Amino acid sequence: MAITASSSTAIDVPSLVSQLMAVERRPIDKLTAKIASYETKISSFGTLSSLVSGFQTAAKNLNTSLQKVAATPSDASVFAATAGSTAVPGNYTMNVSQLAQSQNLVATGQTSSTAAIGDGTATTVTFDLGAISFDPLNGGSLTNGVYSGATFTSNGSGTASITIDSSNNTLEGIRDAINTAAAGVTATIVNDGSGTPYRLALSSSSTGVSNSFKITTSGGDGSINSLLGYDPEGTQNLTQTLAAQNAQLTVNGIAITSASNTVSEAIQGVTLTLKNPTTTPASLTVARDTTAINTAAASFVDAYNALASQIKSRSAYGTTTTGGGSLAGDGTLRVMQDQLRGILMTPASGGTLTTLTQVGISFQKDGSLLLDSSKLNSAIATNFSDVTNLFSSSTGYATRLEAWAKSALDAGGLIDTRTQSLNKYVKDQHEAVDRLENRMTALQKKYTAEYTNLNLLLSRMNSTSTYLTQQLASSQSN
């Protein structure tokens, strides 16, 4: 009887250990799958949180829109108008006789914008803003841009000074020094095409008669004084090309003067921006901004539908052919649904309008909301105060739903509490997986060592078997 052995009896240790570890890792695989499902739940609550936040904003904007009014001019080329929350609906007749403008002065022409003016001796140039006035009955006049018999009255805003010396005594240097000083005056250089074309042009930074200016110089360079000195009461070395003036208009026959073309106090809550004088009376209509209200109401309905749809789909149970939602059976979603329904089914109080259907917001068969803009506009036109009460009072729908959304999102609220619970579970399970992974590492080393040693034993047994076979064969042959 012959005993045989071969290398084929050796164990494939890596393959065997891999198969054994696959069995051992099944608890880890189950935990990993469960962790993934809970992370999906956390992600779903993140999506819902974003949708609740959007719904909260939409409810807030709906409340805000009810305070908005629109100001519409009959001729947008004459003036523009914007209305704030304090504006009162009404109709206004307007006439604009003149626009506000800044004073403009121009200096004597120079042959170059970069050539030095004077000898460079330091000269202080001081700007003072104020009003220029004259009385024609007492010999005062304004002829070809030059005042006679005028009076300058400072507006009290203070003076500003620059220094002109050899470092900046060119037209460009003077221009830059004036603009850098922020003296209430801006400077540019114009080219009039003459033999001495470069002229320094100065303009008051602000419109209105009280923003004309006076320029005085002190120092040793008379050339700078000859160029820039300007006293409406005396020597005027610059020529006025535009006189400062206020805007003048009437609103419903009431005369109004404004230093600016932006007029904010002529009509309560309305800001006017004057563009051109009127040739015929213009009108301004201030009315509730139904467009803004409709837009806000539509956004409110869309935000609710988006939230309700996600709550419904993510909480749905699966069937034999379709998978369920990621939050199927989650109690938090049931509470959210119940709370939303409770608010929407509870009438507002304090007015003749108590339900959303009365203003054109109604439930559809699938649970979504639908807006009927014509019905909403009709309610706004005929019963605006009760529309406002329906949404914005303490029992109003927008007020209650905004408060609900805030409570759901706040720390300790529905979404935060549930998300924290899920995060804790995931953290605990990750720790459990880490412990099992450490055990798997040790177990893999153990299996590898055991079956490697078994291979060595088998190898020795094969060697012994071979030796015995050879001995038996040898003894039989003798």
RADAFEN-V240300 format. One record per backbone hydrogen bond with DSSP energy under -0.5 kcal/mol. CO is the residue of the C=O (numbers start at 0). NH is the residue of the N-H. Records with the same first field share a line. If there is no record, write none. Layout:
CO->NH  NH
This chain:
5->8
6->9
10->12
11->15
12->16
13->17
14->18
15->19
16->20
17->21
18->22
19->23
20->24
22->25
23->26
24->28
25->29
26->30
27->31
28->32
29->33
30->34
31->35
32->36
33->37
34->38
35->39
36->40
37->41
38->42
39->43
40->44
41->45
42->46
43->47
44->48
45->49
46->50
47->51
48->52
49->53
50->54
51->55
52->56
53->57
54->58
55->59
56->60
57->61
58->62
59->63
60->64
61->65
62->65
63->66
64->67
67->288
69->71  286
70->72
71->284
74->77  78
77->274  275
79->272
81->270
83->86
89->285
91->283
92->251
93->281
94->96  249
95->277
97->247
100->207  244
102->203
103->240  241
104->201
105->238
109->197
112->171
115->117
119->165
121->219
122->163
123->125  217
124->161
125->215
126->159
127->213
128->154
129->211
130->152
132->150
133->135
134->137  139
135->138
140->147
142->145
144->239
145->142
147->140
148->134
150->132  152
151->153
152->130
157->128
159->126
161->124
162->164
163->122
164->167  168
167->169
168->116
169->173
170->174
171->175
172->176
173->177
174->178
175->179
176->180
177->181  182
178->181
183->204
185->202
187->200
189->191  198
193->196
196->191  198
197->109
198->189  200
199->106
200->187
201->104
202->185
207->210
208->211
211->129
213->127
214->229
215->125
217->123
219->221
220->223  224
221->225
222->226
223->227
224->228
228->236
229->214
230->233
231->149
234->230  236
238->105
241->103
244->100  207
246->257
247->96  97
248->255
249->94
250->253
252->254
253->250
255->248
257->246
260->262  273
261->263
262->271
266->269
267->87
268->83
269->266  271
270->81
271->262  273
272->79
281->93
282->73
283->91  285
284->71  286
285->89
286->69
287->289
288->292
289->293
290->294
291->295
292->296
293->297
294->298
295->299
296->300
297->301
298->302
299->303
300->304
301->305
302->306
303->307
304->308
305->309
306->310
307->311
308->312
309->313
310->314
311->315
313->326
314->328
315->324
321->318
324->327
326->329
329->332  333
330->334
331->335
332->336
333->337
334->338
335->339
336->340
337->341
338->342
339->343
340->344
341->345
342->345
344->346
351->353
353->347
354->357
355->358  360
356->359
359->361  371
361->369
363->366
367->363
369->361
370->372
371->375
372->376
373->377
374->378
375->379
376->380
377->381
378->382
379->383
382->386
383->387
384->388
385->389
386->390
387->391
388->392
389->396
390->398
392->395
395->399
396->400
397->401
398->402
399->403
400->404
401->405
402->406
403->407
404->408
405->409
407->414  415
409->412
412->416
413->417
414->418
415->419
416->420
417->421
418->422
419->423
420->424
421->425
422->426
423->427
424->428
425->429
426->430
427->431
428->432
429->433
430->434
431->435
432->436
433->437
434->438
435->439
436->440
437->441
438->442
439->443
440->444
441->445
442->446
443->447
444->448
445->449
446->450
447->451
448->452
449->453
450->454
451->455
452->456
453->457
454->458
455->459
456->460
457->461
458->462
459->463
460->464
461->465
462->466
463->467
464->468
465->469
466->470
467->471
468->472
469->473
470->474
471->475
472->476
473->477
